[in-house]
Amino acid sequence: MKKTMRAPIAVAIAIAVGLVVLAGYFIPWTPLQNIQTVLLSWGVILVGVATLVGITNLVIVHIKKVGDKKAPDRYSILLLVVFAITLGAGLWLTPGDSGFQHVVTSIQTPIETSLLAILTVTLAFAALRMLQRRKGWTSVLFVVSVIVFLIISGGLVISYESMPFVGGLITFIRQIPVAGARGILLGIALGSVLTGLRILMGADRPYSG
Amino acid sequence: MIGIEDVLGIALVLVAGLLLLALGIPGWKPRHLTLRSIPAFVRLWKSISLTIEDGKRVHLTLGNSSLLKATNASALVGMSSLERIAQLSIASDSPPLATSGEGSLTILSQDSLRYIYRRANSLRQFDMTSGRLTGVTPYSYAVGTMPVIYDGNVSTNILIGNYGPEVIYINEAAERKGIYTLATSDSLSAQAVLYAAAMDPLIGEELFAVPAYMKFNRYHEASLHTQDVLRWILVAALLGGVAYVLLQQLVGITFR
């Protein structure tokens, strides 16, 4: 494989911008923070443009799927038609129009709520499958903790919370997931710092330049 | 005026940066610093190798976090993994497939894939639709990714990014087709769901180990060792804090 150096100017710009934005968080110097605000505003605009490019990519993928001679995708036709109607109506009425918003949310909200409902069943099924697949103490602990926290969070033990020892025990059990979550989040925060540093050092470049 | 949090933040960044540089220098890494064996990565390597041999595709989905959010680190880890997978499967007939729920991630994934093909002098093999946006809301993204797994000649499925509990739909699509899945996320709700549902879930900071175990470059391994050192410092600080609070309550000692 031929070794090519990634564009050094793009790398230099990325590192410089990253350093300025990072310094802006720690050093309360107004000119630096002004530059940071401008750079972040540019970032917001670029992300907006990237979304438009991404949606164009989505449309191209579905046009290709419709045009596939072996097995044209019927659902892609539906997607393209609905996309065209939504885009046309959005451009004609503007996205801020209350009628347009009402129609879009009336379709989107029930669909997403239904998906959320299916999620519950799928999760229960996945938990059962896990018991079959991973036979060990961790799976048993997982199921036991699900049952314990369902009972505690479901309000079944409210009447026992005033009792001297049991009340303290229930409060302690409620704190366990919080402690665990904090531990996981601390590990993720450290990993995120190092991922950012690798990019600032140019050791990791998620762009070709 | 710079506060104590700012000073601590700068100190953390400097210490982490220096450690990363030192451990990343070839020959500087102490011999006893090695990566522990994680069975999930052994299975991942095997699955990727079989996929490439069979002329099938590796699918990697990068989540739906914006690059402007603090949760983008997981997607960046996914991006490094995508680049490595593309390097590995360059000789294969089928290029890897990257999906995401955010426009900027789609562009970056296309760019990363194109870079690998350009570097290998096979830019003609590159297909712009190898990096796809499948939806712009969490649910549309998850549901939009399912047909990619069903129809995309996929044989290895990798989930690295920021998701909500809806990630289970992507996982279930792979389960139905009997496709190997390695899944990890920085989101707690997604981790909980993936722990129960995925074939090989990675929990917590194991997420950041993916590029290192895929032998992307030496800085990823250095990054893992730096993470370990910082974790011990953090554990010591937390224990110190607990001891201080206990002393305060038991003996009434306060340090000013």
Chai-1 contact restraints between the chains, C-beta under 6 A:
chainA,res_idxA,chainB,res_idxB,connection_type,confidence,min_distance_angstrom,max_distance_angstrom,comment,restraint_id
A,M1,B,A120,contact,1.0,0.0,6.0,A-B,restraint_1
A,K2,B,N121,contact,1.0,0.0,6.0,A-B,restraint_2
A,T4,B,R119,contact,1.0,0.0,6.0,A-B,restraint_3
A,F26,B,D6,contact,1.0,0.0,6.0,A-B,restraint_4
A,F26,B,G9,contact,1.0,0.0,6.0,A-B,restraint_5
A,F26,B,I10,contact,1.0,0.0,6.0,A-B,restraint_6
A,G43,B,L68,contact,1.0,0.0,6.0,A-B,restraint_7
A,V47,B,S66,contact,1.0,0.0,6.0,A-B,restraint_8
A,V47,B,L68,contact,1.0,0.0,6.0,A-B,restraint_9
A,V47,B,S104,contact,1.0,0.0,6.0,A-B,restraint_10
A,A50,B,G103,contact,1.0,0.0,6.0,A-B,restraint_11
A,A50,B,S104,contact,1.0,0.0,6.0,A-B,restraint_12
A,A50,B,I107,contact,1.0,0.0,6.0,A-B,restraint_13
A,T51,B,G103,contact,1.0,0.0,6.0,A-B,restraint_14
A,V53,B,G103,contact,1.0,0.0,6.0,A-B,restraint_15
A,V53,B,I107,contact,1.0,0.0,6.0,A-B,restraint_16
A,G54,B,G103,contact,1.0,0.0,6.0,A-B,restraint_17
A,G54,B,T106,contact,1.0,0.0,6.0,A-B,restraint_18
A,G54,B,L133,contact,1.0,0.0,6.0,A-B,restraint_19
A,N57,B,T106,contact,1.0,0.0,6.0,A-B,restraint_20
A,N57,B,L133,contact,1.0,0.0,6.0,A-B,restraint_21
A,L58,B,L133,contact,1.0,0.0,6.0,A-B,restraint_22
A,V61,B,T129,contact,1.0,0.0,6.0,A-B,restraint_23
A,V61,B,R132,contact,1.0,0.0,6.0,A-B,restraint_24
A,E112,B,Y139,contact,1.0,0.0,6.0,A-B,restraint_25
A,L115,B,Y139,contact,1.0,0.0,6.0,A-B,restraint_26
A,L119,B,P165,contact,1.0,0.0,6.0,A-B,restraint_27
A,T122,B,I168,contact,1.0,0.0,6.0,A-B,restraint_28
A,T122,B,E172,contact,1.0,0.0,6.0,A-B,restraint_29
A,A126,B,A196,contact,1.0,0.0,6.0,A-B,restraint_30
A,A126,B,A197,contact,1.0,0.0,6.0,A-B,restraint_31
A,A127,B,A196,contact,1.0,0.0,6.0,A-B,restraint_32
A,M130,B,A196,contact,1.0,0.0,6.0,A-B,restraint_33
A,A181,B,L188,contact,1.0,0.0,6.0,A-B,restraint_34
A,I184,B,G204,contact,1.0,0.0,6.0,A-B,restraint_35
A,G187,B,G204,contact,1.0,0.0,6.0,A-B,restraint_36
A,G187,B,E205,contact,1.0,0.0,6.0,A-B,restraint_37
A,I188,B,D186,contact,1.0,0.0,6.0,A-B,restraint_38
A,L190,B,Q227,contact,1.0,0.0,6.0,A-B,restraint_39
A,L190,B,L230,contact,1.0,0.0,6.0,A-B,restraint_40
A,G191,B,E205,contact,1.0,0.0,6.0,A-B,restraint_41
A,G191,B,F208,contact,1.0,0.0,6.0,A-B,restraint_42
A,G191,B,Q227,contact,1.0,0.0,6.0,A-B,restraint_43
A,S192,B,A73,contact,1.0,0.0,6.0,A-B,restraint_44
A,V193,B,A16,contact,1.0,0.0,6.0,A-B,restraint_45
A,L194,B,A16,contact,1.0,0.0,6.0,A-B,restraint_46
A,L194,B,S223,contact,1.0,0.0,6.0,A-B,restraint_47
A,L194,B,T226,contact,1.0,0.0,6.0,A-B,restraint_48
A,L194,B,Q227,contact,1.0,0.0,6.0,A-B,restraint_49
A,T195,B,A73,contact,1.0,0.0,6.0,A-B,restraint_50
A,T195,B,L76,contact,1.0,0.0,6.0,A-B,restraint_51
A,L197,B,A16,contact,1.0,0.0,6.0,A-B,restraint_52
A,L197,B,G17,contact,1.0,0.0,6.0,A-B,restraint_53
A,L197,B,L20,contact,1.0,0.0,6.0,A-B,restraint_54
A,R198,B,Y219,contact,1.0,0.0,6.0,A-B,restraint_55
A,R198,B,S223,contact,1.0,0.0,6.0,A-B,restraint_56
A,A203,B,Y219,contact,1.0,0.0,6.0,A-B,restraint_57
A,D204,B,S80,contact,1.0,0.0,6.0,A-B,restraint_58
A,P206,B,L76,contact,1.0,0.0,6.0,A-B,restraint_59
A,P206,B,M79,contact,1.0,0.0,6.0,A-B,restraint_60
A,P206,B,L108,contact,1.0,0.0,6.0,A-B,restraint_61
A,Y207,B,D111,contact,1.0,0.0,6.0,A-B,restraint_62
A,S208,B,D111,contact,1.0,0.0,6.0,A-B,restraint_63
A,S208,B,Y115,contact,1.0,0.0,6.0,A-B,restraint_64
